[in-house]
Amino acid sequence: MPKIDPALHQSKKPPWIRVRLPSNPVFWDTKGLVDDLGLVTVCEEAQCPNRWECWGQGTATMMIAGERCTRACGFCAVDTRKPLPLEADEPDRVAEATRRMGLNHVVITAVARDDLADGGALHFANTIRAVRAANPSIVIEVLTPDFNGDEEALRVVIEAGPRIFNHNVETVERLTPVVRSRAQYRRSLAVLKNARSLARNLGRRVATKSGIMLGLGESEAEILRTLDDLRDHEVTVLTMGQYLRPSPKHLPVVEYVTPEAFDRLKAIALEKGFRHVASGPLVRSSYHAGDFRPEMDADA
């Protein structure tokens, strides 16, 4: 990766890290709908820099199982406290939101719920089924935690029939113990491969997706190794984006990666066999998620 430019110290973002404030009335319509249905979005909870753009287009990533996570990852802005009980009607509220918004692609994610025996897997499944009942033709993408590697919990989610299964490795193997609380790099890779295998055994077609953040101190060689690991575990959709520090309590930004470097890494990833790659400073897991069509992955 390029050397750190002293002018781009973490306290001063480079010119390519710019967020436009909302001017589109659709943004406020989307916000009003989310508030009206009492929903939580990762767009707000994780302080996503693209929420102005996405909400302005009438899209949002729904975060189920509450806004309190049982893990305290060093990069994440989501609140870490004792979670509240699951809300039984939340799947129906999410489904209603997708119906009102007229979505053809929805991303459903969740906080880690290590307090639950199944890690929230059944809640995921109930939400998938409710959304499909309300929108039979919608593409459902889930972005899940690792369920502590519990294959039965993973099976519950896959049996519900998501079209895209996303689980982020987030960073390179060396940095995982610092960046991701309780998570394990190799376990995340196994979750991705097992999701594909379970789907295949169940006669389901599921594309698998993962993402990594850059700027945490990883080397280019480590990034390329991570891409190889993901391909070795049958992942075909990839996102790469710049890590942005949510607060002084979180891990510092080691470097700001240039747009040109992101473009070059995207080209390398496509050469390695990924079917779809979103790569850029402001790219996040669900950014323009609908640009990937599952039929682009012939094996899923």
Phi, psi and omega per residue, in radians:
M1 nan 2.747 -3.138
P2 -1.130 2.680 3.110
K3 -1.174 2.711 -3.141
I4 -1.263 2.227 3.058
D5 -1.478 2.106 -3.140
P6 -0.939 -0.488 -3.140
A7 -1.231 -0.266 -3.118
L8 -1.894 0.693 3.089
H9 -1.016 2.618 -3.021
Q10 -0.942 -0.420 -3.113
S11 -1.356 -0.219 -3.131
K12 -2.260 1.953 -3.113
K13 -1.296 2.542 3.118
P14 -1.247 2.896 -3.051
P15 -1.098 -0.391 -3.115
W16 -1.442 -0.103 3.045
I17 -1.679 1.429 -3.110
R18 -2.205 2.401 3.123
V19 -2.090 2.204 3.106
R20 -1.516 2.308 3.118
L21 -1.289 2.716 -3.028
P22 -1.183 2.368 3.021
S23 -2.245 -0.302 -3.122
N24 -1.375 2.223 3.127
P25 -1.075 -0.371 3.113
V26 -1.086 -0.550 3.096
F27 -0.969 -0.848 -3.081
W28 -1.254 -0.548 3.061
D29 -1.103 -0.767 3.141
T30 -1.128 -0.781 3.120
K31 -1.068 -0.731 3.138
G32 -1.109 -0.693 3.141
L33 -1.143 -0.789 3.140
V34 -1.064 -0.765 3.131
D35 -1.161 -0.714 -3.100
D36 -1.075 -0.654 -3.112
L37 -1.577 0.038 3.107
G38 1.107 0.668 -3.096
L39 -1.679 2.756 3.047
V40 -1.908 2.400 3.075
T41 -2.107 2.517 3.075
V42 -1.199 -0.379 3.117
C43 -0.962 -0.771 3.138
E44 -1.488 -0.811 -3.029
E45 -1.112 -0.625 -3.127
A46 -1.690 0.141 3.115
Q47 0.948 0.787 -3.101
C48 -1.094 2.269 -3.111
P49 -1.220 -0.209 -3.104
N50 -1.717 0.085 -3.013
R51 -1.116 -0.513 3.100
W52 -1.104 -0.790 -3.123
E53 -1.187 -0.874 -3.068
C54 -1.119 -0.803 -3.136
W55 -1.153 -0.521 3.084
G56 -1.190 -0.315 3.089
Q57 -1.765 0.087 3.109
G58 1.388 0.390 3.135
T59 -2.111 2.611 3.106
A60 -2.710 2.637 3.094
T61 -1.721 2.042 -3.069
M62 -1.381 2.314 3.103
M63 -1.953 1.957 -3.076
I64 -1.683 3.024 3.077
A65 1.233 0.410 3.063
G66 1.633 3.091 -3.133
E67 -1.940 0.201 3.128
R68 -1.924 2.107 -3.095
C69 -1.711 2.570 3.132
T70 -1.505 -0.026 3.112
R71 -2.045 2.756 -3.119
A72 -2.187 1.220 -3.114
C73 -1.185 2.520 -3.023
G74 -1.196 -0.191 -3.086
F75 -1.887 -0.225 -2.833
C76 -1.750 2.397 -3.114
A77 -1.530 -0.142 -3.102
V78 -1.147 2.460 -3.078
D79 -1.085 2.445 3.091
T80 -2.060 1.818 3.088
R81 -2.652 3.062 3.068
K82 -1.078 2.141 -3.080
P83 -1.196 2.728 3.035
L84 -1.527 2.854 3.105
P85 -1.045 2.652 3.082
L86 -1.109 2.596 3.102
E87 -1.724 2.024 -3.019
A88 -1.084 -0.493 -3.106
D89 -1.585 0.013 -3.099
E90 -1.053 -0.753 3.102
P91 -0.948 -0.716 3.134
D92 -1.197 -0.596 3.118
R93 -1.206 -0.689 3.069
V94 -1.103 -0.767 3.125
A95 -1.051 -0.734 3.132
E96 -1.123 -0.657 3.105
A97 -1.095 -0.771 3.137
T98 -1.139 -0.581 3.120
R99 -1.195 -0.827 -3.115
R100 -1.120 -0.622 -3.110
M101 -1.421 -0.186 3.133
G102 1.133 0.647 -3.054
L103 -1.293 2.523 2.952
N104 -1.879 -0.054 3.103
H105 -2.605 2.213 3.115
V106 -2.242 2.499 3.033
V107 -1.944 2.210 3.132
I108 -2.067 2.119 3.135
T109 -2.195 -3.125 -3.120
A110 -2.784 2.735 2.969
V111 -1.228 2.840 3.001
A112 -1.268 2.272 3.131
R113 -2.111 1.221 3.136
D114 -1.193 -0.180 3.097
D115 -1.343 -0.274 -3.121
L116 -1.720 2.513 -3.083
A117 -1.026 -0.628 -3.122
D118 -1.803 0.168 3.127
G119 1.158 0.251 -3.124
G120 1.599 0.189 -3.075
A121 -1.068 -0.776 -3.126
L122 -1.130 -0.613 3.105
H123 -1.129 -0.703 3.029
F124 -1.009 -0.866 -3.086
A125 -1.074 -0.748 3.127
N126 -1.094 -0.652 3.127
T127 -1.202 -0.749 3.103
I128 -1.006 -0.818 -3.094
R129 -1.169 -0.678 3.133
A130 -1.149 -0.733 3.130
V131 -1.121 -0.759 -3.127
R132 -1.147 -0.630 3.117
A133 -1.114 -0.625 -3.134
A134 -1.427 -0.482 -3.073
N135 -2.438 1.410 -3.027
P136 -1.006 -0.486 -3.061
S137 -1.702 0.003 -3.057
I138 -1.231 2.535 3.007
V139 -1.509 2.119 -3.104
I140 -1.829 2.090 3.070
E141 -1.957 2.300 3.075
V142 -1.984 2.461 3.049
L143 -2.077 1.787 -2.957
T144 -1.872 2.800 2.901
P145 -1.276 -3.067 -3.068
D146 -1.523 -0.056 -3.111
F147 0.916 0.454 -3.115
N148 0.978 0.473 3.101
G149 1.352 0.195 -3.111
D150 -1.274 1.912 -3.075
E151 -1.201 -0.535 3.118
E152 -1.173 -0.700 3.080
A153 -1.093 -0.736 3.102
L154 -1.071 -0.714 3.135
R155 -1.054 -0.704 3.141
V156 -1.018 -0.725 3.139
V157 -1.206 -0.814 -3.096
I158 -1.139 -0.658 3.127
E159 -1.086 -0.486 3.122
A160 -1.236 -0.309 2.987
G161 1.571 0.718 3.000
P162 -1.147 2.612 3.136
R163 -1.509 -0.490 3.118
I164 -2.277 2.241 3.102
F165 -1.930 2.075 -3.091
N166 -2.072 2.281 3.007
H167 -2.519 2.130 -3.025
N168 -1.520 2.321 2.970
V169 -1.378 -0.368 3.012
E170 1.271 -0.733 -3.080
T171 -2.707 -3.136 -3.120
V172 -1.323 2.884 -3.027
E173 -1.052 -0.754 -3.074
R174 -1.050 -0.639 -3.057
L175 -1.578 -0.128 -3.065
T176 -0.976 -0.781 -3.124
P177 -1.052 -0.500 -3.132
V178 -1.500 -0.682 -3.008
V179 -1.443 -0.648 -2.960
R180 -2.093 1.886 -3.140
S181 -1.106 2.186 3.058
R182 1.216 -0.196 -3.105
A183 -1.424 2.757 3.099
Q184 -2.274 2.293 -3.081
Y185 -0.983 -0.889 -3.092
R186 -1.176 -0.557 3.097
R187 -1.178 -0.689 3.101
S188 -1.099 -0.721 3.086
L189 -1.076 -0.711 -3.139
A190 -1.137 -0.674 3.110
V191 -1.042 -0.763 -3.136
L192 -1.107 -0.807 -3.137
K193 -1.186 -0.691 3.132
N194 -1.136 -0.611 3.108
A195 -1.074 -0.766 3.120
R196 -1.140 -0.754 -3.114
S197 -1.154 -0.774 3.117
L198 -1.066 -0.757 3.129
A199 -1.053 -0.771 -3.133
R200 -1.080 -0.769 -3.126
N201 -1.165 -0.487 3.138
L202 -1.564 0.004 -3.102
G203 1.295 0.383 3.125
R204 -1.694 2.672 3.039
R205 -1.864 1.972 -3.093
V206 -2.333 2.177 3.006
A207 -1.542 2.471 3.127
T208 -1.902 2.528 -2.962
K209 -2.447 2.573 3.078
S210 -2.629 2.917 -3.112
G211 -2.525 2.706 3.083
I212 -2.340 2.631 3.051
M213 -1.753 2.506 3.079
L214 -1.980 2.723 3.123
G215 1.782 0.201 -3.140
L216 -1.738 0.059 3.129
G217 1.930 0.154 3.127
E218 -1.315 2.679 3.059
S219 -1.630 2.855 3.105
E220 -1.118 -0.660 3.116
A221 -1.050 -0.671 3.123
E222 -1.200 -0.641 3.085
I223 -1.082 -0.816 -3.116
L224 -1.133 -0.626 3.081
R225 -1.123 -0.685 3.108
T226 -1.116 -0.736 3.100
L227 -1.063 -0.736 3.114
D228 -1.117 -0.719 3.127
D229 -1.075 -0.750 -3.138
L230 -1.126 -0.727 3.115
R231 -1.159 -0.678 3.105
D232 -1.080 -0.394 3.133
H233 -1.833 0.407 2.967
E234 1.199 0.415 3.062
V235 -1.420 2.335 -3.063
T236 -2.114 -0.158 3.128
V237 -2.144 2.333 -2.996
L238 -2.357 2.440 2.955
T239 -2.140 2.466 3.071
M240 -2.358 2.214 -3.124
G241 -2.510 2.938 3.140
Q242 -1.383 2.292 2.995
Y243 -1.248 2.266 3.063
L244 -2.105 2.247 -3.048
R245 -1.248 2.082 -3.108
P246 -1.203 -0.574 -3.102
S247 -2.822 2.916 3.103
P248 -1.066 -0.290 3.132
K249 -1.400 -0.226 -3.089
H250 -1.668 2.999 -3.139
L251 -1.015 2.486 3.127
P252 -1.310 2.717 2.989
V253 -1.369 2.189 3.124
V254 -1.475 -0.660 3.072
E255 -2.725 2.705 3.006
Y256 -1.745 2.090 -3.074
V257 -1.500 2.352 -3.055
T258 -1.276 2.704 3.060
P259 -1.000 -0.613 3.135
E260 -1.120 -0.670 3.111
A261 -1.163 -0.679 3.083
F262 -1.101 -0.717 3.125
D263 -1.094 -0.722 -3.122
R264 -1.158 -0.719 3.113
L265 -1.153 -0.597 3.075
K266 -1.085 -0.773 3.130
A267 -1.073 -0.708 3.120
I268 -1.123 -0.755 -3.122
A269 -1.087 -0.717 3.115
L270 -1.135 -0.650 3.089
E271 -1.126 -0.509 -3.131
K272 -1.375 -0.142 3.045
G273 1.974 0.040 3.048
F274 -1.139 2.427 -3.105
R275 -1.411 -0.511 -3.132
H276 -2.581 2.349 -3.131
V277 -2.355 2.217 2.974
A278 -1.931 2.085 -3.017
S279 -2.477 2.108 3.137
G280 3.092 2.870 -3.062
P281 -0.960 -0.666 -3.080
L282 -1.787 0.173 3.128
V283 -1.210 2.359 3.036
R284 -2.251 3.039 -2.998
S285 -0.930 -0.713 -3.053
S286 -1.837 0.185 -3.116
Y287 -1.151 2.121 -3.123
H288 0.884 0.701 -3.070
A289 -1.002 -0.566 -3.121
G290 -1.208 -0.156 3.102
D291 -1.184 -0.425 3.054
F292 -1.597 2.129 3.076
R293 -1.772 2.255 -3.066
P294 -0.917 -0.543 -3.135
E295 -1.179 -0.179 3.074
M296 -1.221 -0.351 3.138
D297 -1.775 1.717 -3.042
A298 -1.120 -0.370 -3.095
D299 -1.585 -0.067 -3.077
A300 -1.934 nan nan
